[in-house]
């Protein structure tokens, strides 16, 4: 090894210094390049990627806003943001594709999620645009929800992209930190080496004095290099601070983008303008960092639109009393913004409540921004106020201009939507009014149509020229004018007159009326319809004589029934005259003989019998008139009770037996056939039918009466073997005063009322009457009634009550005795059931006034004389204080039962427990009147006791052979 000479040591010292300086320089250069590359990665990659992805979202939002504006207004001007956004979207996608290979994670999200979602949105916007342009606005609006869903999905994807960019930024930032650490490490190593070199320098300076000057020079060189290294370190620190500022700006930009995105989301989807302003103005203030805002709109203040007023439709952030809602005139910046149509900025001092609680707000900057309609006419302005600064940065101005432009488009769309809603509401209201008026007109038309169609007269209308306009069904029925609507009436009348000769005069009169020769028309004529003679009257009325709608209303009145009634009336007068005069002439003639001649007693008796018979004939005739009148007026009163039709038929047949050589033969299979009917009226039915059978079978000697029961119905047939009824008379057999008119019947008397009375009585009993007849062989009348089952009283509580509801109430109250009960509606049925009773009844509850002709007193009298059941307890209920003064229909007006159901049960229980006593129980009333009534009914009284609201009457036991 060579010895260390001073020169070699100096040389070694120089070499070490140079190597040290080179190492430090290279390390600093490497560290600075590493820091610079990592910082560039943040600035050149992360920031542009974040900006580009945010631009993608902004592009899509602009397209969506433009599409929605176009959907609401169908104005092509609103598609400008859509076209610009679509073009910008393609540029942003191309820009972001340049980073695909460098950032695989970002490429994966873009290829698998973002680009498909953007493609779907583009297709959706294109389809919406096509629908709106095709006029299918409602279908496009119906698809808004799916578009919003697709946009929400892209926002989720956008969030994923932002997270990937944040990761890329974080990785770059971490790499930058690592580069800084590496630089510090290299510097520290260089420092250590420098210390070592210093030590070696000291060591070498002690060993080699000769190299001091060179070493001193090397030290100066090293000092210079150290200063250079320190300068480079300061530059690196400055770069780090700049990077931190850049990150802060990125965070602030991200926050601004979130505010803008939130604001843009709130620009659509509102039904009413007030909701739109309530949600969008706060979002706009947050996005622009403004403090207050208001919207003023111009409105016409008069109907003609010449006078205008200005209304603050919404405000936020101002003191409560600071804003006047209505202004008739504007001035200053507010006036200028309407006149010039450009934004105006105005600085002003702040006073009053606007200075805030702390009074720290001294100046305000107002931005007056015009709001335009689709024709670029100013319809109002947006006023934004800031109390924070008096100057606006250029960036804020651009942002304000863009956001406010979006607000203006959405605001006008919402104004138009509100206007359409108001118009739709007005149209709906008008439509409802039109529908109501239409329904009213249709109802009136239908009513008039129904009135005209339901009228008994035929109606036809023509105009002033004779053209037929209308014909109702009655006119059509006779002349088929509905087939000739629109034809000339005069021609139609001449056609009718060719078939109906009597119509010639009518046709001539109608022609004269239409031509103006006659001023009115009233004419009668006859014609044949369906082989039957018809009588009619035609008269015409001028309609709307003083208007252009002048016409003629022809009314065709069918007088056939009047003619028939007149004919019947004449016939009736003839019949009545004959029927009344004949017996009256006999009566007067025989009375005159009795008055003016001396006759033997036998002749006097014979004449008196004739007078009696004719007077009786007159009485029956008058009674028939009165009966039919009562029945037709509904005043006929029937006393319903069970009647054995067999015994009634036998009774009436016995009265007619062998009269005019006729035998009445009754055919029956049962001993009893019961119906619920009025006994007197049933006799009248049999009398009239048997009388008719005898009168109209003069050549026969028998009448057959058949009575039978079948499936709950009782059928009565009365058959004669006489003249029979002609076919043409069948439809009028039961009409009043109708009598078959032919040579065989002219000598048969009668008024033609008998069958009409029979029909009224049968139908009043809910029955049916019919007949069959054959000319020359006779007639059979058939009457059908409901069969009635008699009640049985055996071992039951019997309630005499014709009020069904009250009877059911009493039955329910007496159910506690666990005894069967029945309701009987008439005293007649009770008397019959009592005579047929086998088991002893338990208790009678008797209402005095019942359905039949007899009263409860009649049943009580019959019961008191019964040899076996006279001791059966009886509770009598009545609504009157004086039972003998009671009138039949009063019970329908009031029913005053003086006892409650509990009281009734108590009395019934007491009577059942003391059944051996002969006692009746009545409600409290006049004892003398009650005693008189009972004695009149044949009931002997032993004692009368008053007990609360009852009178207990003990009677004498009747004498009986049993």
Secondary structure, DSSP 8 states (H G I E B T S, - for coil): -----HHHHHHHHHHHHHHHHHHHHHHHHHHHHHHHHHHHIIIIIIHHHHHHHHHHHHHHHHHHHHHHHHHHH--GGGGHHHHHHHHHHHHHHHHHHTTTTT-HHHHHHIIIIIHHHHHHHHHHHHHHHHHHHTT-HHHHHHTHHHHHHHHHHHHHHHHHHHHHHHHHHHHHHHHHHHHHHHHHHHHHHHHHHHHHHHHHHHHHHHH-GGGHHHHHHHHHHHHHHHHHHHHHHHHHHHHHHHHHHHHHHHHHHHHHHHHHHHHHHTTS--SSHHHHHHHHHHHHHHHHT-SEEEEEEEEE-STTS-SEEEEEEEEESS-GGG--SEES---HHHHHHHHH-S-EEEEEE--GGGG-TT----EEEEEEEEEE-TTS-EEEEEEEEESS-S---HHHHHHHHHHHHHHHHHHHHHHHHHHHHHHHHHHHHHHHHHHHHHHHHHHHHHHHHHHHHHSSSEEEEEETT-BEEEE-HHHHHHH-GGGGTTSBHHHHHHHHHHH-GGGHHHHHHHHHHHHTS-S-EEEEEEEEETTEEEEEEEEEEEESTTSTT-EEEEEEEE-HHHHHHHHHHHHHHHHHHHHHHHHHHHHHHHHHHHHHS---HHHHHHHHHHHHHHHHHHHHHHHHHHHHHHHHHT------EEEEHHHHHHHHHHHHTTGGG-EEEEEES-S--EEEE-HHHHHHHHHHHHHHHHHT-TT--EEEEEEEEETTEEEEEEE--SS---GGGGGGTTSTT----STTTTT----S-HHHHHHHHHHHTT-EEEEEEETTTEEEEEEEEE-------TTSEEEE-S-HHHHHHHHHHGGGG---EEEE--HHHHHHHHHT--S---EEEEESS-SSSS-HHHHHHHHHT-TTTTTSEEEEE-S-SSGGG--GGGGGT----SS-HHHHHHHHHHHHHTTTS-EEEEES--HHHHHHHHHHTT--EEEEEEETTEEEEEE-------
